[in-house]
Amino acid sequence: MIAPITSLARVLKTDSGIEQNYTHGPKEVVPAERLEVSDAFIKWYDIHPIGRPAPDKIRQLARHHLISTKLDARGLGFLLLHRCGESFYFLIVCTWRNSNELWETVFYKDGDVMSEFRPFPRDGSHKPAFCVWELVPVWHEQQAWVRFLSSARDEAAAEEWARDQYAGEA
């Protein structure tokens, strides 16, 4: 027998984590040109509202930032350039570490107020991770990584992993 949920109604009423006027809609995930920096090989994904990709100048700014910044990220991984709203962007760099762990570095740019991407402040102990749209390519990459871990993990397998990218609705 399953015990009744006593806190569900209270949580829904006091703080469900959903803003009162929030309306959810689809976005699209589009693979882009991969990024190779000194210590990392990174697959690139753009995430944006359908039909509203990030302007080329934002993508170029993000690429320039990652090439010119000394990243702690090493190894194989992927990144998400996520257009949130009109002019707010997350740039999330993820790499696989300790064989099976996903590590991340998060940058952001808030419209014309910021001329470049900066590290996203991460105060507090309960931190944001991925939104529902970002989880779509993250899930694909988790599956691709498991296939790579189960392979010979040689150059041919790595090339197959590098070509394996998601494209579609999120």
Wavefront OBJ file of the C-alpha trace (Angstrom):
o trace
v 0.000 0.000 0.000
v 1.305 3.438 -0.919
v 1.152 6.099 1.764
v -0.897 9.198 0.884
v 1.016 12.262 -0.219
v 0.391 14.841 2.471
v 2.576 17.689 1.239
v 1.575 17.762 -2.435
v -1.332 20.197 -2.104
v 0.669 22.464 0.229
v 3.664 22.574 -2.145
v 1.426 23.253 -5.141
v -0.183 26.119 -3.246
v 2.946 27.672 -1.686
v 5.883 27.093 -4.070
v 5.612 24.620 -6.920
v 8.573 26.223 -8.690
v 6.339 27.376 -11.558
v 5.589 31.054 -12.068
v 1.863 31.918 -12.095
v 1.818 33.217 -15.700
v 4.267 30.705 -17.203
v 3.311 29.275 -20.587
v 5.384 26.375 -21.870
v 6.187 25.875 -25.546
v 8.592 23.931 -27.733
v 12.089 24.930 -28.784
v 14.432 23.408 -31.301
v 17.882 21.907 -30.958
v 20.295 22.391 -33.853
v 23.818 20.956 -33.998
v 26.470 23.435 -35.099
v 30.165 23.385 -35.954
v 32.172 21.575 -33.309
v 34.691 23.411 -31.154
v 38.244 22.221 -30.715
v 40.350 23.905 -28.048
v 43.732 22.802 -26.720
v 42.451 20.320 -24.139
v 38.924 19.556 -25.348
v 36.831 18.408 -28.282
v 33.314 19.813 -27.904
v 30.129 19.138 -29.890
v 27.983 22.273 -30.275
v 24.205 22.600 -29.912
v 22.074 25.693 -30.409
v 18.779 25.717 -28.497
v 16.238 28.378 -29.329
v 12.563 29.116 -29.831
v 11.379 27.603 -33.107
v 12.335 29.909 -35.973
v 14.297 32.299 -33.733
v 17.936 31.160 -33.653
v 20.622 33.153 -31.919
v 22.018 35.881 -34.187
v 25.325 35.018 -35.857
v 27.078 37.747 -33.847
v 26.065 35.981 -30.598
v 27.302 32.610 -31.872
v 30.582 34.215 -32.976
v 30.908 35.976 -29.611
v 30.342 32.668 -27.796
v 32.895 30.853 -29.968
v 35.449 33.652 -29.520
v 34.895 33.612 -25.754
v 35.517 29.875 -25.528
v 38.607 29.987 -27.737
v 40.137 32.963 -25.913
v 39.261 31.836 -22.351
v 41.342 29.276 -20.498
v 38.694 26.641 -19.864
v 38.948 24.122 -17.065
v 37.028 21.749 -19.330
v 39.161 18.955 -20.755
v 38.477 15.865 -22.819
v 35.347 15.060 -24.807
v 32.069 16.851 -24.373
v 29.389 19.131 -25.727
v 28.037 22.614 -25.230
v 24.666 24.276 -25.307
v 24.152 27.823 -26.553
v 20.630 28.439 -25.294
v 18.628 31.464 -26.326
v 16.302 32.225 -23.430
v 13.737 34.853 -24.278
v 14.699 37.751 -26.500
v 18.328 38.417 -25.585
v 19.444 36.294 -22.634
v 21.804 33.406 -23.409
v 23.299 30.533 -21.490
v 26.519 28.986 -22.754
v 26.914 25.660 -20.971
v 30.100 23.680 -21.551
v 29.939 20.027 -20.477
v 32.692 17.423 -20.500
v 32.845 13.823 -19.406
v 35.197 13.356 -16.447
v 36.033 10.440 -14.147
v 34.847 8.081 -16.902
v 31.109 8.574 -16.389
v 30.450 11.989 -14.798
v 29.141 15.054 -16.607
v 30.908 18.238 -15.476
v 29.833 21.714 -16.499
v 30.945 25.320 -16.748
v 28.167 27.870 -17.223
v 28.513 31.284 -18.856
v 25.792 33.793 -19.657
v 25.122 36.981 -21.589
v 22.252 39.288 -20.729
v 21.388 41.365 -23.800
v 23.232 44.566 -24.635
v 23.917 45.177 -20.935
v 26.852 42.769 -21.303
v 29.403 42.998 -24.104
v 30.648 39.429 -23.584
v 29.846 36.139 -21.915
v 30.739 35.856 -18.217
v 30.701 33.028 -15.668
v 27.183 32.512 -14.338
v 27.003 33.224 -10.580
v 26.258 30.048 -8.642
v 25.674 31.065 -5.024
v 23.817 28.891 -2.546
v 23.816 25.161 -2.084
v 20.810 24.246 -4.269
v 21.906 25.239 -7.770
v 20.215 25.265 -11.184
v 21.290 22.483 -13.512
v 19.447 22.032 -16.830
v 16.039 23.212 -18.029
v 13.581 20.927 -19.801
v 14.809 21.990 -23.265
v 18.501 21.538 -22.388
v 17.785 18.050 -21.098
v 16.908 16.871 -24.620
v 20.469 17.111 -26.029
v 21.866 16.172 -22.595
v 19.897 12.909 -22.729
v 21.084 12.266 -26.296
v 24.680 12.909 -25.237
v 24.297 10.584 -22.233
v 23.232 7.813 -24.598
v 26.043 8.624 -27.051
v 28.557 8.537 -24.193
v 27.332 5.133 -23.016
v 27.743 3.817 -26.584
v 31.287 5.235 -26.638
v 32.122 3.736 -23.225
v 30.908 0.359 -24.491
v 33.019 0.603 -27.660
v 36.717 0.008 -28.265
v 37.164 3.724 -27.381
v 39.629 4.070 -30.225
v 39.840 6.831 -32.827
v 37.160 5.246 -35.040
v 34.760 5.031 -32.081
v 35.582 8.621 -31.107
v 34.839 9.807 -34.644
v 31.507 7.969 -34.537
v 30.758 9.615 -31.168
v 31.671 13.053 -32.622
v 29.230 12.611 -35.528
v 26.403 11.455 -33.255
v 24.372 14.598 -32.545
v 20.716 15.302 -31.895
v 18.645 17.612 -34.100
v 14.964 18.283 -33.578
v 12.311 19.591 -31.273
v 12.766 19.914 -27.545
l 1 2 3 4 5 6 7 8 9 10 11 12 13 14 15 16 17 18 19 20 21 22 23 24 25 26 27 28 29 30 31 32 33 34 35 36 37 38 39 40 41 42 43 44 45 46 47 48 49 50 51 52 53 54 55 56 57 58 59 60 61 62 63 64 65 66 67 68 69 70 71 72 73 74 75 76 77 78 79 80 81 82 83 84 85 86 87 88 89 90 91 92 93 94 95 96 97 98 99 100 101 102 103 104 105 106 107 108 109 110 111 112 113 114 115 116 117 118 119 120 121 122 123 124 125 126 127 128 129 130 131 132 133 134 135 136 137 138 139 140 141 142 143 144 145 146 147 148 149 150 151 152 153 154 155 156 157 158 159 160 161 162 163 164 165 166 167 168 169 170
